[in-house]
């Protein structure tokens, strides 16, 4: 298990700003999803998704058990 840190590019704030710009992303802020995936990256080039609901929650996508749509 990692120490809680991840290597991120120096341009990360700029990249996240572009990913959250509604004009560029058809009204969807995808920055939190990308940040969640980068935080789980372990330098191997592959991100292993253990529990989809945990990843969705960490990325700010909340849903109830009755409504399985994110």
MDAnalysis code that builds the backbone (N, CA, C; Angstrom):
import MDAnalysis as mda
import numpy as np

u = mda.Universe.empty(210, n_residues=70, atom_resindex=np.repeat(np.arange(70), 3), trajectory=True)
u.add_TopologyAttr("name", ["N", "CA", "C"] * 70)
u.add_TopologyAttr("resid", np.arange(1, 71))
u.add_TopologyAttr("resname", ["UNK", "UNK", "UNK", "UNK", "UNK", "UNK", "UNK", "UNK", "UNK", "UNK", "UNK", "UNK", "UNK", "UNK", "UNK", "UNK", "UNK", "UNK", "UNK", "UNK", "UNK", "UNK", "UNK", "UNK", "UNK", "UNK", "UNK", "UNK", "UNK", "UNK", "UNK", "UNK", "UNK", "UNK", "UNK", "UNK", "UNK", "UNK", "UNK", "UNK", "UNK", "UNK", "UNK", "UNK", "UNK", "UNK", "UNK", "UNK", "UNK", "UNK", "UNK", "UNK", "UNK", "UNK", "UNK", "UNK", "UNK", "UNK", "UNK", "UNK", "UNK", "UNK", "UNK", "UNK", "UNK", "UNK", "UNK", "UNK", "UNK", "UNK"])
u.atoms.positions = np.array([
    [0.848, -1.177, 0.000],
    [0.000, 0.000, 0.000],
    [0.884, 1.228, 0.000],
    [0.464, 2.256, -0.661],
    [1.234, 3.492, -0.770],
    [1.205, 4.307, 0.504],
    [1.954, 5.390, 0.488],
    [2.067, 6.243, 1.660],
    [1.035, 7.373, 1.656],
    [0.159, 7.400, 0.689],
    [-0.843, 8.453, 0.620],
    [-0.470, 9.578, -0.322],
    [0.626, 9.461, -1.017],
    [1.086, 10.475, -1.956],
    [1.077, 9.914, -3.368],
    [0.969, 10.769, -4.356],
    [1.112, 10.321, -5.734],
    [1.916, 11.363, -6.501],
    [2.581, 10.908, -7.515],
    [3.350, 11.811, -8.368],
    [2.397, 12.462, -9.354],
    [2.359, 13.767, -9.335],
    [1.502, 14.488, -10.264],
    [2.323, 15.477, -11.062],
    [1.894, 15.752, -12.265],
    [2.637, 16.709, -13.078],
    [2.510, 18.123, -12.513],
    [3.511, 18.932, -12.775],
    [3.494, 20.317, -12.319],
    [2.325, 21.084, -12.938],
    [1.853, 20.611, -14.066],
    [0.748, 21.258, -14.770],
    [-0.626, 20.773, -14.295],
    [-0.679, 20.001, -13.232],
    [-1.939, 19.434, -12.752],
    [-3.023, 20.488, -12.522],
    [-2.739, 21.616, -11.863],
    [-3.809, 22.611, -11.692],
    [-4.378, 23.106, -13.020],
    [-3.533, 23.294, -14.013],
    [-3.993, 23.739, -15.328],
    [-4.841, 22.655, -15.997],
    [-4.393, 21.421, -15.913],
    [-5.145, 20.307, -16.496],
    [-6.521, 20.184, -15.850],
    [-6.574, 20.275, -14.515],
    [-7.852, 20.168, -13.814],
    [-8.763, 21.347, -14.136],
    [-8.182, 22.522, -14.349],
    [-8.994, 23.680, -14.743],
    [-9.644, 23.441, -16.106],
    [-8.890, 22.889, -17.045],
    [-9.473, 22.569, -18.359],
    [-10.554, 21.510, -18.234],
    [-10.330, 20.497, -17.392],
    [-11.297, 19.417, -17.238],
    [-12.573, 19.870, -16.531],
    [-12.502, 20.980, -15.811],
    [-13.697, 21.480, -15.124],
    [-14.395, 22.603, -15.893],
    [-13.823, 23.035, -17.002],
    [-14.424, 24.093, -17.815],
    [-15.617, 23.523, -18.583],
    [-16.797, 24.015, -18.247],
    [-18.020, 23.482, -18.846],
    [-18.090, 23.697, -20.362],
    [-17.427, 24.723, -20.859],
    [-17.443, 24.979, -22.304],
    [-16.649, 23.913, -23.058],
    [-15.621, 23.385, -22.435],
    [-14.772, 22.389, -23.091],
    [-15.234, 20.955, -22.876],
    [-16.040, 20.716, -21.841],
    [-16.418, 19.349, -21.492],
    [-17.922, 19.103, -21.585],
    [-18.598, 19.850, -22.413],
    [-20.042, 19.672, -22.650],
    [-20.856, 19.755, -21.355],
    [-20.471, 20.666, -20.462],
    [-21.230, 20.882, -19.237],
    [-20.934, 19.919, -18.112],
    [-19.944, 19.073, -18.265],
    [-19.599, 18.091, -17.226],
    [-18.238, 18.415, -16.623],
    [-18.183, 18.469, -15.314],
    [-16.911, 18.681, -14.621],
    [-16.283, 17.314, -14.370],
    [-15.264, 16.979, -15.140],
    [-14.629, 15.668, -15.018],
    [-13.334, 15.710, -14.207],
    [-13.018, 16.871, -13.641],
    [-11.740, 17.011, -12.931],
    [-11.647, 16.097, -11.714],
    [-12.727, 15.934, -10.960],
    [-12.669, 15.092, -9.755],
    [-12.471, 13.620, -10.102],
    [-13.057, 13.196, -11.208],
    [-12.885, 11.806, -11.642],
    [-11.420, 11.558, -12.021],
    [-10.843, 12.470, -12.784],
    [-9.450, 12.315, -13.191],
    [-8.504, 12.394, -11.996],
    [-8.790, 13.279, -11.046],
    [-7.953, 13.378, -9.849],
    [-8.035, 12.100, -9.024],
    [-9.225, 11.530, -8.891],
    [-9.402, 10.262, -8.171],
    [-8.595, 9.147, -8.836],
    [-8.628, 9.062, -10.163],
    [-7.867, 8.036, -10.868],
    [-6.359, 8.252, -10.712],
    [-5.920, 9.501, -10.790],
    [-4.492, 9.787, -10.619],
    [-4.025, 9.443, -9.204],
    [-4.879, 9.683, -8.223],
    [-4.516, 9.396, -6.833],
    [-4.376, 7.896, -6.589],
    [-5.042, 7.079, -7.388],
    [-4.957, 5.625, -7.226],
    [-3.914, 4.985, -8.134],
    [-3.277, 5.785, -8.954],
    [-2.248, 5.282, -9.863],
    [-0.990, 4.945, -9.071],
    [-0.417, 3.785, -9.284],
    [0.752, 3.333, -8.522],
    [1.984, 3.181, -9.409],
    [2.173, 4.039, -10.382],
    [3.329, 4.032, -11.275],
    [3.421, 2.807, -12.170],
    [2.373, 2.031, -12.260],
    [2.429, 0.848, -13.096],
    [1.740, 1.023, -14.436],
    [1.084, 2.159, -14.633],
    [0.384, 2.391, -15.890],
    [-1.022, 1.838, -15.906],
    [-1.405, 1.103, -14.854],
    [-2.727, 0.502, -14.787],
    [-3.372, 0.912, -13.473],
    [-4.634, 1.267, -13.536],
    [-5.387, 1.596, -12.330],
    [-6.369, 0.469, -12.090],
    [-6.257, -0.173, -10.946],
    [-7.128, -1.296, -10.621],
    [-8.349, -0.780, -9.875],
    [-9.527, -1.048, -10.415],
    [-10.779, -0.633, -9.803],
    [-11.295, -1.784, -8.954],
    [-11.221, -1.629, -7.643],
    [-11.675, -2.684, -6.743],
    [-13.176, -2.650, -6.544],
    [-13.692, -1.507, -6.143],
    [-15.115, -1.345, -5.879],
    [-15.563, -0.068, -6.590],
    [-16.376, -0.209, -7.595],
    [-16.791, 0.937, -8.403],
    [-17.497, 1.999, -7.574],
    [-18.291, 1.587, -6.607],
    [-19.026, 2.544, -5.774],
    [-18.071, 3.387, -4.937],
    [-16.999, 2.787, -4.430],
    [-16.005, 3.543, -3.655],
    [-15.317, 4.589, -4.515],
    [-14.977, 4.228, -5.735],
    [-14.333, 5.166, -6.656],
    [-15.300, 6.290, -7.035],
    [-16.543, 5.937, -7.287],
    [-17.540, 6.945, -7.637],
    [-17.745, 7.922, -6.484],
    [-17.818, 7.402, -5.269],
    [-18.000, 8.258, -4.095],
    [-16.804, 9.190, -3.915],
    [-15.592, 8.666, -4.065],
    [-14.388, 9.479, -3.921],
    [-14.300, 10.555, -4.994],
    [-14.913, 10.321, -6.145],
    [-14.903, 11.293, -7.236],
    [-16.086, 12.253, -7.161],
    [-16.912, 12.110, -6.120],
    [-18.027, 13.034, -5.944],
    [-19.310, 12.612, -6.613],
    [-19.403, 11.371, -7.030],
    [-20.622, 10.863, -7.657],
    [-21.400, 10.086, -6.609],
    [-22.478, 10.675, -6.116],
    [-23.259, 10.052, -5.054],
    [-24.515, 9.431, -5.647],
    [-24.859, 8.267, -5.154],
    [-26.066, 7.608, -5.626],
    [-26.581, 6.704, -4.518],
    [-27.845, 6.392, -4.586],
    [-28.447, 5.507, -3.590],
    [-28.515, 4.089, -4.146],
    [-28.714, 3.152, -3.275],
    [-28.812, 1.748, -3.715],
    [-30.037, 1.549, -4.586],
    [-31.088, 2.327, -4.353],
    [-32.303, 2.196, -5.159],
    [-32.105, 2.732, -6.570],
    [-31.201, 3.699, -6.698],
    [-30.950, 4.286, -8.010],
    [-29.506, 3.984, -8.395],
    [-29.320, 3.019, -9.250],
    [-27.956, 2.595, -9.582],
    [-27.296, 3.487, -10.600],
    [-28.007, 4.477, -11.101],
    [-27.400, 5.390, -12.082],
    [-26.551, 6.427, -11.366],
    [-25.399, 6.656, -11.903],
    [-24.514, 7.675, -11.320],
    [-25.006, 9.000, -11.790],
])
